[in-house]
Amino acid sequence: MPALPPRAGLPPEPPCLPATLAVELTTRRLTRPAWLLPAGDCELDPAPLAGTLAEWREQPCRLKLGGRGDPLLSASWRDVCCMARQAGVQQICVETDLLIGPAELADG
């Protein structure tokens, strides 16, 4: 396949966005949005996540904690954030809708 011609007069290509690794730490939550059907409680064992994060070390990536459950209700959320930082993850996003104080957060 021939190379594309240069983009004459156009701004340079924007840099690639970092890849996003989305992780569901728990299915537990204290709120119940109308769109969310009930589910059982389940917790992720974060130990194997270290290997996955190490594989992503060579490329810019972003870790997103959230999904069905609230990651701040998982006892391992702080450990996972530390693990991601040690693996060189550039961005960590935590999706939460908790309306509680710091004393009520899950603590590992």
C-alpha positions in Angstrom: 0.0 0.0 0.0 1.5 3.4 -0.9 2.2 6.0 1.8 -0.4 8.7 2.2 0.6 12.1 0.8 1.6 14.8 3.4 -1.2 16.9 4.9 -0.3 20.1 3.1 -1.6 23.1 4.9 -3.3 21.1 7.7 -2.3 20.9 11.3 -0.1 17.9 12.3 -1.8 14.7 13.4 -2.9 14.8 17.0 -1.0 12.5 19.3 -2.5 9.1 20.0 -4.6 8.9 23.1 -3.4 6.5 25.8 -4.9 3.1 25.9 -7.5 2.6 28.6 -7.5 -0.5 30.9 -10.9 -0.7 32.6 -11.0 -2.7 35.8 -14.1 -3.6 37.9 -12.9 -4.1 41.5 -16.3 -4.9 43.0 -19.9 -5.2 42.0 -21.0 -3.7 45.4 -22.5 -0.2 45.5 -24.5 1.9 48.0 -26.6 3.7 45.4 -28.9 2.1 42.9 -29.4 4.0 39.6 -32.7 3.3 37.9 -30.9 1.7 34.9 -28.9 -0.8 37.0 -30.4 -4.2 37.6 -29.6 -5.9 41.0 -26.5 -8.2 41.0 -24.7 -10.3 43.6 -21.6 -9.1 45.3 -18.2 -10.0 43.8 -14.7 -8.8 44.6 -11.7 -8.9 42.2 -8.4 -10.4 43.4 -6.0 -7.7 42.4 -2.9 -9.9 42.5 -2.9 -10.9 38.8 -3.4 -7.2 37.8 0.3 -6.5 38.5 1.3 -8.7 35.6 -1.2 -7.0 33.3 0.0 -3.6 34.3 3.6 -4.7 33.7 2.7 -5.7 30.1 1.3 -2.2 29.5 4.5 -0.5 30.8 5.9 0.1 27.3 2.9 2.2 26.1 1.1 5.2 27.5 -2.0 3.9 29.3 -4.8 5.0 31.6 -6.4 2.9 34.3 -10.1 3.3 34.9 -11.6 1.9 38.1 -15.3 1.6 37.9 -18.2 -0.1 36.2 -21.2 -1.8 37.8 -19.8 -1.5 41.3 -18.2 1.4 43.1 -14.4 0.9 43.3 -14.2 2.9 46.6 -16.1 0.1 48.3 -13.4 -2.4 47.5 -10.8 -3.0 50.1 -8.1 -3.1 47.4 -8.7 0.2 45.6 -5.7 1.9 47.2 -3.4 -1.0 46.6 -4.5 -1.1 42.9 -3.8 2.6 42.5 -0.3 2.2 44.1 0.4 -0.8 41.9 -0.6 1.2 38.8 1.7 4.1 39.7 4.6 1.7 40.3 3.9 0.2 36.9 4.2 3.6 35.3 0.5 4.2 34.5 0.2 7.9 33.6 -3.5 8.4 34.5 -5.8 6.8 37.0 -9.5 7.5 36.8 -11.9 6.4 39.6 -15.6 6.5 38.8 -17.7 6.8 41.9 -21.1 8.2 43.1 -20.5 7.7 46.8 -21.6 10.5 49.1 -19.7 9.4 52.2 -16.8 10.8 54.2 -13.2 9.5 54.1 -13.8 7.5 57.3 -16.4 5.3 55.6 -14.2 4.3 52.6 -13.2 0.7 52.3 -9.7 0.4 53.7 -7.5 -2.6 53.0 
